[in-house]
Amino acid sequence: MKIKLEKGQTTLNITLPDEKLCDIIIGRRVPAISHDDIRTVISKKIRAHSPEDIKDKQVALIIPDNTRLWARGDIFVPEIIKTLFDLGVSRENIKIIIATGTHDDMAKDQFSSLAGTFCAQRIDILNAANKNQDRLVYMGETFKKTPVFITREAVEAGHIIIFGGILHHLIAGFGGGRKYIIPGIAGYDTIQKNHSLAIRKDGTPHPLARQAKLWGNPINEDLNDGAALFLENKTCTYVAVAASGTGDIFYADAGPLHETFIKGCKKLDEVCCIRVPKKGDFVIFSTGGHRADGQLYQSTKALFNAVHIVKEGGDILFVAGCSEGAGNETFSSVLKNYKDNPEKLGLELAVKFNMAAYVAFRVLDILKRFNVTLISDLSQSETEALGFHYIDHVDHYIQNLKGKGYVIPFAENILPVVQG
C-alpha cells in the first residue's frame, strides 16, 4: 500500500505491505464545504444573530493565532468584517483580537495570514494581553476559584464575535467556543489556574480532563464559568468551522456561543471520533501538513490522539514538519530535563502549574511507554535531545515494523478509540 503523508509543505511517501496494515483511518467520508458556501453561511447567520443596535456598539472579533491556520481565517474573517460593514458598523468601532493565550504575540506581517489582507489594511488588529497587566480587566472569580482577567479591548466591546475551529482537545474535551475566551484572550494567571485543574494533588492527570469529554470535565466547567463572567451584559455570536479526517472543512455554522459550540462538538464526533476493533502493534501518522504542524508543541495534539490505538510498548511514527522548531521554550526544556523522571515533574506541576510543562509531562509519559520516532525538520541531535528516536531512512524503518498497525494521515483531526 502506497501512502502519502503531509509534512510541512512537502509530502512523505511510504510503502506499507498490505499484510502489515490494519486500516487507514480518515474518518467518516463527508463532502467538503466550498469557501463560497461557507462565506454565505457566515454572512447570513451573522446578520440573523446580531443585535438590532449593532451599528451603535463596539465590536470585538476574536480570531485564532497561527496555530489554527487550517480554520482559514485569511478567507473567512474578511467575510465577517464585510458583513459588519453592511450592517452599518464603522471600522472605527471594530477591533480584531488574536486569541494568543500564552503563545507568543503575532507580528504585524503575520496579520494577513490570520485575518486576510482586506482586514489587515482596514481594521485595528491586536494581540491578546497575556502578561500585560495594563491591558487586563478583572471580571470576577469562577466557582472553582479561578480569577478571570480578560483583555481590556474585549471587555470594552458590547458585542463579541468569535471565529474559530472546533477540534478535540487534550484537557478541555474540545477546543473552540469558550476556549477563545479562556485561554484565548485571558491573562496568563487565569489560564494557568484554569489549566491546573488538569492535574491532581498526587501529580497524576485528572481522569475526566481528556479528549471528547465535556460533562464532568473540570476544565470545561471552569471555562464555561469564566466565559459567562466575561459575557455578562454582552451579546455574542460564535462562527464555527470544523475539519474532517482529510483536513477539509466540512462544517460551518454561526449562532449563540454555547449552542453553536455543542452542536459543532457533536458534528465533529460523528465525523472524526473513529472506533477501531483493537489496538495495533504500531501507528504511523501525520499531524496534517503546514497548516497544523509548524511547531512540535502544537503537533503533539496529533500524538495524543494517535496513541489511543497502539499496544503498550508499540511503535509510533510521528510525522510533523516543525519548521518553527519546538515552539515553546518551557516545553522544550522540560522534555530535555525530565525525561528520566516524569513522576517528579507531575508532583511539581501539582504545586505550581504551567501548561507547556504539562503538555511535556504528557509527552514524556508516552515516550516512556512507547517507541516514538519523529520525522521532522529538526536535526538528529535536537530530535534525540527532546526524547524521540530519529531515522534517516523511512523505508528501512517500515521494513522492520512487526505486527499490524494503523495509518492516520491527518491525526490532528482524528480521535481513534478502541471499541468496547
KEROTI-593931 format. One record per atom (N, C-alpha, C): residue in one letter; x, y, z. Coordinates in steps of 0.001 Angstrom, whole numbers, padded with zeros to 6 digits, always signed. Example, Ala and Ser with C-alpha at 12.3 -4.5 7.8 and 13.67 -1.06 7.14 Angstrom:
BEGIN
A+013190-005690+007800A+012300-004500+007800A+013200-003300+007800S+012850-002250+007080S+013670-001060+007140S+012900+000030+007870
This chain:
BEGIN
M+000838-001190+000000M+000000+000000+000000M+000880+001251+000000K+000705+002118-001021K+001442+003367-001084K+000638+004452-000371I+001309+005181+000526I+000631+006156+001375I+001393+007475+001335K+000644+008575+001220K+001235+009909+001256K+000881+010593+002574L+001899+011099+003231L+001699+011819+004489L+002263+013227+004337E+001485+014220+004719E+001940+015599+004603E+002900+015946+005731K+003976+016620+005370K+004984+017075+006338K+005382+018482+005949G+004878+019475+006718G+005111+020854+006336G+004531+021121+004959Q+005361+021701+004083Q+004922+021982+002718Q+005232+020819+001770T+005761+019733+002298T+006179+018606+001465T+005322+017374+001750T+005645+016288+001037T+004933+015030+001208T+005931+013906+001474L+005630+013083+002459L+006430+011893+002744L+005705+010694+002159N+006370+009989+001257N+005770+008814+000619N+006308+007549+001273I+005403+006693+001712I+005809+005426+002303I+005055+004284+001623T+005661+003128+001664T+005011+001923+001154T+004920+000927+002290L+003695+000615+002691L+003459-000316+003794L+002851-001599+003236P+003505-002752+003441P+002937-004010+002955P+001507-004216+003448D+000640-004698+002572D-000769-004865+002929D-000956-005733+004169E-000094-006748+004326E-000257-007650+005471E+000076-006976+006808K+000703-005791+006742K+001021-005066+007976K-000015-004002+008336L-001002-003808+007481L-001949-002704+007651L-003285-003172+008218C-003646-002626+009378C-004994-002859+009909C-006000-001980+009180D-005665-000693+009058D-006594+000227+008408D-005911+001587+008240I-006380+002347+007254I-006033+003758+007130I-007220+004551+007655I-007007+005319+008709I-008118+005982+009389I-008226+007421+008912I-009269+007716+008177I-009500+009081+007712I-010838+009623+008189G-011561+008839+008966G-012834+009314+009481G-013971+009078+008506R-015136+009500+008925R-016319+009351+008086R-016177+010227+006844R-016501+009679+005709R-016395+010431+004459R-017568+011401+004336V-017251+012670+004390V-018279+013706+004238V-017765+014728+003220P-018668+015333+002488P-018216+016312+001490P-017683+017578+002139A-016645+018125+001553A-016138+019421+001996A-017125+020513+001583I-017144+021594+002342I-017973+022752+002006I-017105+023745+001243S-017598+024253+000155S-016825+025218-000618S-016653+026508+000172H-015586+027237-000138H-015349+028509+000532H-016495+029484+000288D-017044+029468-000900D-018172+030361-001198D-019384+030026-000340D-019645+028740-000155D-020785+028339+000669D-020563+028704+002132I-019332+028579+002592I-019030+028966+003980I-019217+030471+004153R-018763+031244+003185R-018977+032693+003244R-020466+033026+003328T-021273+032301+002568T-022721+032534+002581T-023311+032241+003951V-022889+031117+004552V-023353+030767+005899V-022973+031862+006885I-021729+032304+006816I-021244+033328+007751I-022055+034611+007612S-022199+035096+006394S-022909+036352+006179S-024365+036266+006638K-025033+035189+006256K-026449+035024+006601K-026647+034942+008111K-025803+034175+008775K-026032+033936+010204K-025494+035067+011088I-024470+035772+010626I-024044+036970+011352I-025186+037981+011367R-025845+038140+010226R-026984+039062+010142R-028118+038617+011065A-028379+037298+011072A-029502+036781+011858A-029258+036872+013359H-027995+036799+013781H-027703+036731+015217H-027018+037983+015761S-027055+039070+015020S-026517+040330+015519S-027604+041123+016234P-027253+041856+017278P-028255+042684+017953P-028759+043794+017030E-029980+044234+017261E-030576+045232+016373E-029790+046538+016356D-029158+046860+017470D-028425+048124+017566D-026924+047937+017349I-026546+046927+016569I-025120+046614+016424I-024317+047774+015852K-024945+048589+015013K-024187+049696+014407K-023749+050724+015447D-024364+050677+016624D-024009+051616+017692D-023067+050998+018726K-022708+049738+018539K-021894+049036+019524K-020423+048972+019108Q-019558+048863+020118Q-018181+048470+019877Q-018170+046951+019678V-017522+046490+018632V-017496+045062+018315V-016059+044546+018415A-015879+043469+019161A-014581+042785+019227A-014714+041433+018529L-013877+041221+017523L-013851+039948+016801L-012621+039170+017239I-012836+038029+017871I-011753+037191+018393I-011441+036117+017357I-010154+036004+016990I-009759+035055+015945I-008577+034209+016407P-008324+033057+015774P-007202+032201+016164P-005856+032802+015776D-004792+032305+016436D-003432+032675+016044D-002931+031696+014982N-001634+031669+014756N-001108+030856+013657N-001020+029369+013973T-001506+028936+015149T-001593+027501+015431T-002915+026908+014918R-003759+027742+014324R-005054+027279+013807R-005265+027760+012376L-004216+027738+011591L-004334+028234+010217L-005317+027427+009387W-005543+026164+009772W-006449+025315+008999W-007874+025878+008973A-008229+026725+009968A-009579+027301+010006A-009787+028364+008928R-008702+028779+008269R-008718+029702+007137R-009328+031063+007486G-008819+031629+008562G-009210+032987+008917G-008890+033985+007826D-007852+033701+007038D-007491+034611+005954D-008607+034728+004920I-009438+033692+004831I-010554+033698+003875I-011851+034152+004522F-012121+033701+005760F-013446+033887+006338F-013582+035091+007263V-012500+035528+007882V-012591+036727+008728V-012989+037946+007892P-012451+038137+006672P-012920+039266+005864P-014426+039244+005600E-014994+038047+005467E-016449+037966+005240E-017207+038479+006458I-016708+038180+007653I-017341+038694+008878I-017276+040214+008893I-016114+040768+008601I-015953+042222+008627I-016823+042891+007563K-016857+042344+006358K-017686+042929+005298K-019165+042899+005679T-019596+041836+006355T-020986+041751+006812T-021266+042808+007869L-020320+043029+008765L-020489+044078+009776L-020586+045451+009111F-019774+045686+008094F-019868+046944+007358F-021261+047094+006760D-021772+046012+006171D-023108+046058+005564D-024196+046333+006598L-023950+045932+007835L-024918+046168+008914L-024792+047575+009507G-023854+048344+008983G-023728+049727+009421G-022689+049974+010492V-021883+048953+010826V-020842+049126+011837V-019637+049804+011178S-019156+050871+011776S-017999+051567+011218S-016722+050830+011593R-015703+050980+010777R-014459+050274+011071R-013811+050774+012357E-014098+052026+012737E-013575+052557+013994E-014166+051845+015203N-015330+051215+015018N-015996+050508+016117N-015654+049023+016166I-014703+048594+015339I-014345+047170+015290I-012881+046991+015668K-012635+046022+016511K-011262+045589+016790K-011190+044081+016616I-010124+043624+015988I-009858+042196+015886I-008799+041852+016917I-009095+040866+017757I-008171+040456+018814I-007736+039021+018547I-006440+038821+018453I-005894+037482+018191I-005831+036707+019498A-006453+035547+019522A-006534+034729+020739A-005229+033963+020952T-004215+034679+021363T-002900+034069+021554T-002788+033294+022853G-003653+033581+023834G-003494+032921+025135G-002122+033208+025697T-001339+032157+025945T+000035+032330+026425T+001060+032176+025301H+000586+032033+024058H+001514+031913+022929H+002186+033259+022659D+003246+033231+021878D+003934+034466+021507D+003016+035362+020690D+003225+036681+020821D+002471+037627+020007D+002717+037382+018528M+001687+037629+017743M+001825+037575+016295M+002372+038909+015784A+003349+038870+014900A+003902+040078+014299A+002930+040629+013254K+003024+041918+012997K+002103+042556+012055K+002164+041934+010672D+003350+041468+010284D+003445+040876+008947D+002760+039511+008856Q+002262+039002+010000Q+001504+037751+010013Q-000004+037983+009987F-000424+039231+010169F-001853+039510+010306F-002652+039096+009070S-002074+039260+007896S-002800+038898+006674S-003089+037403+006614S-002160+036582+007118S-002369+035132+007096S-003429+034714+008108L-003692+035561+009101L-004690+035249+010122L-006063+035825+009790A-006080+037025+009208A-007348+037730+009005A-007543+038229+007591G-006625+037922+006685G-006744+038370+005304G-006217+039785+005097T-005762+040060+003905T-005214+041386+003583T-006268+042472+003726F-007502+042177+003354F-008601+043145+003472F-008689+043696+004887C-008643+042814+005883C-008746+043244+007284C-007458+043895+007772A-006328+043324+007386A-005044+043855+007848A-004850+045299+007408Q-005450+045673+006296Q-005304+047034+005788Q-006354+047996+006319R-007417+047477+006955R-008543+048345+007321R-008914+048344+008801I-008607+047259+009511I-009109+047085+010873I-007954+047062+011868D-008193+047608+013043D-007210+047579+014116D-007107+046140+014642I-005936+045519+014489I-005724+044134+014920I-004743+044121+016080L-005121+043432+017173L-004331+043412+018394L-004072+041984+018846N-002943+041758+019472N-002727+040507+020185N-003439+040567+021532A-003820+039412+022064A-004390+039367+023415A-003348+039831+024425A-003794+040183+025624A-002934+040845+026608A-001895+039922+027232N-002260+038642+027478N-001349+037678+028093N-000837+038201+029438K+000426+038618+029531K+001009+039087+030804K+001002+040608+030961N+000439+041322+030006N+000405+042779+030066N-000693+043233+031015Q-000325+043489+032258Q-001308+043820+033289Q-002095+045087+032963D-001495+046006+032233D-002175+047257+031896D-003345+047040+030955R-003371+045896+030275R-004449+045613+029324R-005386+044517+029820L-005357+044226+031111L-006215+043180+031673L-007235+043787+032638V-008448+043243+032575V-009536+043694+033447V-010048+042502+034232Y-010218+042688+035538Y-010722+041615+036408Y-012234+041524+036289M-012726+040310+035983M-014155+040106+035757M-014847+039398+036918G-014078+038837+037838G-014657+038074+038935G-013971+036730+039076E-014570+035854+039849E-013982+034552+040155E-014966+033441+039819T-014480+032368+039235T-015343+031237+038899T-015671+030427+040151F-016565+029461+039992F-016918+028587+041117F-015722+027783+041601K-014774+027547+040725K-013576+026794+041105K-012423+027720+041509K-012765+028975+041769K-011818+029962+042326K-010755+030412+041326T-011069+030353+040047T-010165+030905+039047T-010447+032400+038887P-009467+033271+039152P-009669+034710+038936P-009645+035002+037437V-010675+035647+036931V-010816+035830+035486V-010374+037243+035087F-009246+037321+034404F-008736+038563+033841F-008798+038447+032316I-009403+039461+031678I-009640+039419+030239I-009056+040674+029582T-008593+040524+028346T-008030+041625+027576T-009004+042811+027517R-008505+044000+027871R-009337+045195+028035R-010170+045518+026793E-009574+045453+025621E-010295+045845+024411E-011516+044964+024162A-011478+043717+024614A-012645+042841+024503A-013688+043200+025556V-013222+043536+026741V-014145+043915+027817V-014913+045176+027441E-014251+046088+026747E-014886+047359+026385E-015904+047214+025270A-015920+046094+024584A-016870+045886+023483A-018232+045470+024018G-019273+045865+023297G-020629+045460+023672G-021073+044188+022974H-020480+043920+021804H-020818+042704+021058H-019538+041957+020726I-019555+040666+020983I-018399+039811+020748I-018722+038837+019616I-017812+038731+018666I-017892+037685+017650I-016642+036824+017795I-016829+035538+017892I-015713+034594+017967I-015690+033801+016664F-014541+033787+016013F-014364+032929+014845F-013290+031891+015169G-013583+030619+014873G-012540+029620+015091G-013044+028201+014992G-012089+027294+014907G-012391+025894+014683G-012703+025122+015950I-013385+024019+015764I-013667+023053+016828I-012870+021793+016533L-012151+021305+017518L-011412+020050+017389L-011257+019430+018765H-010893+018161+018830H-010707+017510+020118H-009503+018118+020834H-009586+018193+022149H-008528+018849+022930H-008112+017963+024099L-006814+017949+024362L-006216+017059+025360L-006865+017155+026726I-007134+018375+027215I-007674+018504+028580I-009057+019150+028630A-009428+019922+027607A-010701+020644+027646A-011833+019872+026983G-011544+018669+026494G-012548+017894+025776G-012581+018267+024316F-012896+019542+024066F-012908+020098+022722F-012311+021493+022761G-011534+021814+021729G-011107+023187+021538G-012170+023940+020771G-012148+025261+020885G-013135+026084+020205G-014099+026712+021194G-015017+027519+020682G-016044+028123+021520G-015475+028917+022673R-015846+028521+023873R-015455+029238+025092R-013955+029298+025285K-013208+028406+024599K-011753+028416+024726K-011100+029613+024034Y-011830+030295+023181Y-011301+031517+022592Y-011364+032685+023583I-012090+032492+024679I-012111+033482+025756I-011035+033132+026786I-011113+031934+027320I-010053+031384+028177I-009626+030059+027537P-008394+029962+027094P-007251+030855+027288P-007126+032014+026302G-007895+032011+025213G-007650+032896+024089G-007293+034332+024406I-008198+035037+025107I-007968+036456+025389I-007819+036717+026887A-007523+035669+027633A-007395+035800+029091A-005954+036109+029489G-005792+036543+030744G-004471+036799+031291G-003751+035505+031631Y-002458+035596+031702Y-001609+034426+031926Y-002016+033665+033191D-002206+034371+034300D-002520+033703+035569D-003877+033009+035514T-004826+033618+034823T-006137+032985+034647T-006003+031660+033906I-005216+031675+032856I-005029+030482+032030I-004376+029353+032825Q-003322+029683+033554Q-002615+028652+034314Q-003499+028066+035409K-004297+028922+036066K-005178+028425+037146K-006250+027502+036568N-006828+027882+035444N-007824+027011+034817N-007203+025686+034407H-006079+025738+033722H-005466+024515+033203H-004902+023635+034323S-004630+024227+035481S-004100+023431+036599S-005107+022402+037096L-006379+022581+036730L-007401+021610+037112L-007199+020273+036409A-006270+020236+035445A-005991+019001+034702A-005134+018025+035486I-004557+018458+036598I-003675+017564+037353I-004112+017506+038810R-004027+016305+039383R-004454+016118+040774R-003287+016333+041738K-003608+016396+043000K-002594+016696+044018K-001493+015655+044078D-001799+014420+043639D-000772+013370+043666D+000115+013387+042421G-000060+014410+041569G+000785+014542+040394G+000354+013700+039205T-000876+013202+039216T-001393+012406+038095T-002473+013196+037355P-002650+012942+036059P-003667+013663+035290P-005076+013386+035810H-005912+014397+035800H-007312+014219+036173H-007982+013340+035117P-008644+012256+035513P-009180+011304+034528P-010296+011857+033649L-010962+012918+034083L-012062+013475+033289L-011637+014673+032451A-010396+015118+032610A-009865+016205+031772A-009186+015565+030568R-009996+015244+029562R-009486+014474+028422R-010291+014774+027168Q-009813+014245+026060Q-010446+014487+024771Q-011890+013969+024738A-012722+014730+024036A-014124+014370+023769A-014989+014302+025016K-014495+014802+026144K-015235+014770+027399K-015561+016188+027832L-016846+016501+027947L-017270+017812+028424L-017915+017741+029793W-018929+016896+029930W-019669+016854+031192W-018813+016189+032267G-018658+016876+033387G-017820+016376+034470G-016361+016746+034328N-015990+017334+033208N-014614+017766+032971N-014387+019090+033703P-013500+019122+034704P-013335+020352+035496P-012811+021525+034687I-012007+021239+033661I-011505+022312+032804I-012670+022962+032074N-013500+022151+031443N-014632+022670+030684N-015603+023435+031575E-015896+022893+032734E-016819+023568+033650E-016302+024950+034034D-015015+025032+034288D-014406+026304+034672D-014371+027275+033492L-014108+026753+032290L-014127+027602+031100L-015511+028214+030888N-016551+027420+031080N-017913+027925+030918N-018222+029014+031935D-017782+028812+033168D-017993+029830+034205D-017282+031127+033845G-016037+030994+033407G-015265+032177+033045G-015864+032921+031868A-016339+032176+030866A-016971+032801+029703A-018234+033550+030115A-019005+032966+031033A-020240+033614+031496A-019938+034923+032219L-018871+034952+033012L-018481+036192+033685L-018135+037274+032668F-017380+036912+031657F-016974+037871+030643F-018148+038381+029821L-019065+037478+029474L-020144+037823+028543L-021369+038426+029225E-021341+038543+030537E-022476+039157+031233E-022695+040573+030691N-023921+040861+030311N-024306+042171+029754N-023731+042416+028353K-023260+041361+027687K-022812+041467+026310K-023634+040538+025422T-023610+040796+024129T-024137+039840+023166T-022953+039155+022495C-023192+037935+021991C-022074+037161+021432C-022561+036237+020327T-021783+036148+019263T-022031+035213+018173T-020767+034397+017929Y-020931+033099+017800Y-019798+032222+017518Y-019883+031723+016085V-018838+031975+015292V-018728+031461+013931V-017779+030269+013979A-018318+029077+013790A-017551+027842+014000A-017315+027107+012693V-016133+026498+012586V-015827+025589+011484V-015184+024334+012067A-015264+023245+011329A-014624+022000+011754A-014104+021273+010525A-012963+020585+010685A-012321+019877+009574A-012485+018374+009734S-012570+017698+008612S-012733+016244+008594S-011378+015553+008687G-011412+014222+008589G-010187+013439+008656G-009284+013577+007452T-009734+014292+006424T-008865+014600+005290T-008380+016040+005333G-008712+016753+006423G-008253+018123+006587G-009127+019167+005921D-010253+018758+005328D-011148+019698+004652D-012251+020159+005598I-012641+021416+005503I-013729+021925+006338I-015044+021337+005840F-015727+020638+006729F-016991+020001+006374F-018171+020628+007095Y-017895+021515+008054Y-018964+022049+008899Y-018719+023530+009140A-019760+024325+008990A-019698+025748+009292A-021056+026192+009815D-021043+026990+010861D-022291+027468+011451D-021982+028726+012258A-023009+029453+012604A-022844+030626+013463A-024119+030825+014262G-023950+031286+015501G-025091+031500+016367G-024643+031730+017799P-025533+031536+018773P-025173+031710+020180P-023991+030820+020559L-023117+031320+021420L-021857+030642+021718L-022052+029202+022166H-022783+028975+023234H-022858+027637+023823H-023552+026659+022878E-024700+027063+022334E-025460+026155+021473E-024680+025791+020207T-024021+026779+019615T-023264+026529+018393T-022066+025629+018678F-021424+025857+019808F-020273+025043+020191F-020678+023585+020407I-021721+023336+021176I-022160+021960+021471I-022591+021250+020187K-023294+021953+019328K-023699+021362+018052K-022469+020978+017233G-021471+021851+017219G-020252+021573+016474G-019482+020398+017046C-019454+020272+018379C-018778+019132+019017C-019423+017817+018598K-020741+017799+018557K-021452+016587+018158K-021153+016243+016695K-021134+017248+015836K-020818+017017+014425K-019394+016487+014272L-018463+017063+015040L-017071+016627+014975L-016944+015170+015399D-017600+014798+016479D-017539+013407+016946D-018088+012446+015897E-019179+012835+015249E-019783+011969+014236E-018816+011654+013101V-017989+012638+012758V-017110+012503+011596V-015706+012041+011979C-015205+012502+013127C-013778+012340+013440C-013465+011466+014652C-014443+011057+015412C-014205+010119+016517C-014465+008710+015973I-013383+007996+015695I-013467+006747+014930I-013156+005543+015809R-014059+004580+015798R-013869+003365+016591R-013165+002282+015772V-012189+001654+016403V-011466+000549+015760V-011639-000698+016623P-011545-001900+016038P-011836-003131+016791P-010781-003491+017829K-009534-003090+017597K-008467-003465+018535K-007272-002538+018347K-006370-002546+019317K-005157-001758+019210K-004183-002418+018242G-003366-001597+017606G-002371-002116+016683G-001010-002242+017347D-000120-002915+016665D+001263-003017+017140D+002021-001718+016882F+001511-000924+015947F+002133+000360+015653F+001094+001311+015074V+001447+002590+015039V+000649+003578+014332V+001607+004528+013624I+001265+004849+012393I+002019+005809+011593I+001069+006970+011305F+001490+008186+011616F+000562+009294+011412F+001288+010586+011067S+000551+011453+010395S+000985+012825+010138S+000069+013768+010898T+000644+014863+011406T-000184+015879+012036T-001164+016460+011026G-000725+016636+009785G-001633+017106+008754G-001077+018168+007831G+000215+018426+007893G+000808+019390+006977G+000955+020779+007547H+001361+021735+006720H+001855+023031+007179H+000837+023873+007921R-000439+023651+007719R-001424+024433+008456R-001635+023921+009873A-000984+022816+010208A-001149+022249+011547A+000165+021912+012237D+001274+021800+011486D+002484+021228+012080D+003695+022153+012100G+003443+023454+012206G+004545+024400+012195G+005519+024236+013342Q+005024+023763+014473Q+005867+023584+015658Q+005520+022278+016359L+006499+021723+017046L+006294+020455+017733L+005255+020572+018834Y+005283+021673+019573Y+004363+021862+020705Y+002911+021672+020272Q+002522+022302+019172Q+001153+022167+018691Q+000918+020817+018015S+001952+020274+017392S+001803+018996+016696S+001524+017831+017637T+001834+018006+018923T+001573+016914+019871T+000093+016591+019994K-000787+017507+019566K-002220+017188+019560K-002466+015891+018786A-001772+015740+017671A-001924+014534+016858A-001377+013312+017583L-000274+013471+018281L+000303+012369+019051L-000658+011903+020138F-001273+012854+020835F-002201+012497+021914F-003444+011786+021382N-003806+012059+020135N-004918+011341+019513N-004500+009924+019110A-003389+009836+018390A-002989+008563+017783A-002618+007495+018803V-002120+007900+019954V-001608+006937+020928V-002694+006014+021477H-003956+006398+021325H-005055+005602+021876H-005174+004217+021243I-004604+004012+020047I-004831+002736+019355I-003535+001953+019138V-002579+002141+020048V-001325+001392+019975V-001159+000551+021243K-000745-000679+021059K-000478-001536+022212K+000672-000978+023038E+000598-001200+024327E+001671-000759+025228E+003014-001297+024721G+003996-000401+024624G+005305-000788+024139G+005425-000815+022631G+004345-000417+021927G+004339-000454+020475G+005116+000690+019841D+005151+000686+018518D+005907+001671+017750D+005002+002787+017237I+005509+004005+017315I+004788+005181+016835I+005705+005949+015898L+005246+006171+014660L+005975+007015+013718L+005199+008318+013579F+005796+009405+014039F+005179+010721+014203F+005772+011645+013130V+004932+012071+012182V+005404+012912+011078V+004857+014328+011258A+005769+015294+011388A+005374+016693+011562A+006508+017584+011069G+006181+018631+010333G+007206+019482+009750G+008077+020182+010781C+007430+020867+011743C+008137+021583+012818C+009157+022577+012262S+008770+023314+011220S+009673+024296+010628S+010024+025412+011602E+009165+025624+012616E+009416+026657+013620E+010079+026081+014870G+010496+024823+014812G+011166+024202+015952G+010197+023637+016965A+010641+023583+018215A+009805+023022+019283A+008590+023891+019544G+008740+025217+019393G+007583+026103+019507G+007363+026710+020860N+007983+026170+021897N+007824+026705+023251N+009048+026311+024065E+009718+027296+024645E+010972+027024+025343E+010765+026178+026597T+009694+026455+027333T+009418+025654+028535T+009160+024205+028161F+008332+023996+027171F+008033+022659+026666F+009311+021925+026297S+010167+022598+025543S+011423+022005+025092S+012340+021656+026253S+012517+022590+027178S+013451+022350+028287S+012952+021256+029213V+011645+021180+029417V+011088+020135+030285V+011292+018758+029653L+011057+018648+028348L+011293+017370+027680L+012741+016914+027851K+013653+017850+027786K+015072+017511+027872K+015519+017190+029305N+014934+017894+030272N+015442+017803+031638N+014719+016796+032529Y+013525+016346+032125Y+012752+015444+032982Y+012506+014082+032325K+013245+013777+031268K+012955+012552+030521K+013109+011290+031371D+013933+011348+032404D+014146+010172+033243D+013281+010170+034499N+012511+011246+034714N+011735+011325+035955N+010460+012144+035759P+009542+011686+034899P+008293+012429+034704P+007421+012477+035955E+007578+011481+036842E+006787+011476+038075E+007123+012692+038944K+008407+013048+039005K+008821+014238+039749K+008174+015485+039160L+008146+015549+037837L+007524+016677+037166L+006043+016773+037521G+005350+015638+037550G+003935+015644+037892G+003682+016237+039271L+004503+015870+040247L+004354+016410+041602L+004637+017904+041636E+005605+018342+040846E+005913+019772+040786E+004765+020551+040140L+004152+019972+039112L+003031+020632+038453L+001823+020746+039377A+001667+019789+040274A+000562+019837+041224A+000707+021014+042181V+001936+021469+042387V+002209+022603+043279V+002221+023914+042502K+002899+023916+041356K+002986+025117+040516K+002777+024704+039072F+001614+025044+038531F+001226+024554+037214F+001729+025459+036103N+002112+024824+035000N+002445+025521+033767N+001969+024648+032614M+001157+025201+031710M+000538+024382+030680M+001557+023764+029740A+002569+024534+029325A+003574+023983+028419A+004313+022818+029074A+004593+022949+030371A+005246+021865+031105A+004311+020664+031239Y+003005+020932+031379Y+002044+019831+031479Y+001980+019048+030164V+001986+019768+029041V+001996+019083+027738V+003245+018208+027628A+004383+018750+028051A+005625+017965+028043A+005501+016755+028964F+004853+016934+030103F+004624+015843+031051F+003857+014697+030396R+002829+015051+029634R+002040+014028+028953R+002828+013383+027811V+003659+014157+027135V+004516+013592+026085V+005537+012634+026700L+006128+013025+027820L+007115+012170+028481L+006519+010829+028870D+005266+010840+029291D+004591+009582+029638D+004488+008673+028412I+004167+009267+027256I+004083+008489+026025I+005465+007969+025616L+006469+008826+025712L+007830+008421+025341L+008343+007289+026223K+007866+007260+027452K+008280+006215+028389K+007631+004870+028062R+006415+004905+027522R+005640+003685+027328R+005652+003134+025901F+006110+003964+024953F+006096+003553+023547F+007428+003913+022895N+007674+003328+021729N+008853+003666+020941N+008439+004710+019902V+008736+005975+020177V+008236+007066+019349V+009361+007630+018482T+009181+007553+017178T+010131+008093+016212T+009530+009323+015553L+010285+010409+015531L+009804+011667+014958L+010520+011951+013640I+009738+012153+012583I+010276+012611+011307I+009855+014067+011128S+010819+014973+011156S+010524+016399+011101S+011699+017142+010484D+011633+018459+010540D+012755+019274+010078D+013804+019467+011168L+013567+018944+012348L+014537+019059+013435L+015751+018177+013152S+016915+018605+013603S+018138+017827+013419S+018092+016550+014250Q+018989+015641+013958Q+019065+014413+014734Q+019375+014706+016200S+020312+015605+016441S+020691+015900+017823S+019536+016520+018595E+018788+017433+017961E+017664+018063+018647E+016532+017065+018851T+016246+016252+017864T+015194+015231+017974T+015478+014304+019148E+016695+013820+019241E+017059+012883+020305E+017139+013573+021659A+017556+014841+021685A+017594+015583+022943A+016194+015760+023522L+015206+015853+022642L+013813+016000+023074L+013189+014669+023467G+013913+013572+023275G+013457+012264+023733G+012892+011350+022667F+012907+011786+021406F+012362+010987+020323F+013467+010215+019608H+013098+009124+018979H+014030+008409+018112H+014117+009145+016772Y+015256+008992+016112Y+015498+009645+014823Y+015865+008581+013794I+015382+008748+012567I+015758+007826+011494I+016140+008613+010247D+017037+008036+009468D+017432+008623+008184D+016632+008045+007025H+016251+006780+007157H+015607+006096+006035H+014283+005482+006491V+013180+006073+006050V+011873+005603+006471V+011579+004209+005924D+012079+003888+004740D+011823+002567+004151D+012392+001457+005040H+013581+001682+005562H+014199+000698+006453H+013371+000550+007730Y+012854+001678+008238Y+012002+001652+009434Y+010749+000807+009175I+010096+001057+008044I+008866+000331+007705I+009138-001164+007578Q+010251-001537+006956Q+010585-002944+006765Q+010742-003679+008091N+011194-002961+009101N+011458-003596+010392N+010281-003561+011359L+009173-002956+010935L+007991-002954+011790L+007431-004366+011915K+007062-004728+013129K+006493-006057+013380K+005003-005934+013674G+004283-006974+013275G+002857-006998+013540G+002067-006172+012547K+000884-005722+012981K-000015-004947+012132K-000394-003655+012845G-000584-002593+012059G-000916-001315+012688G-001750-000425+011799Y-001884+000806+012249Y-002766+001779+011610Y-001977+002933+011010V-002606+003588+010033V-002083+004826+009457V-003163+005898+009606I-002758+007092+010082I-003690+008217+010228I-003087+009417+009497P-003559+009739+008303P-002941+010819+007524P-003116+012215+008115F-004228+012461+008826F-004476+013776+009420F-004850+013592+010888A-003873+013265+011693A-004160+012832+013060A-004583+013956+013989E-004298+015226+013642E-004806+016291+014494E-006331+016305+014486N-006915+015838+013386N-008371+015904+013221N-009092+014612+013603I-008341+013551+013874I-008951+012241+014106I-008690+011783+015536L-009746+011391+016235L-009624+010789+017558L-010059+009334+017463P-009111+008405+017319P-009485+006995+017245P-009632+006397+018652V-010602+005540+018823V-010808+004870+020104V-011095+003400+019855V-010708+002556+020803V-010935+001124+020670V-012345+000790+021150Q-013046-000004+020369Q-014400-000415+020743Q-014393-001215+022039G-015487-001084+022769G-015599-001888+023987G-015817-001059+025209
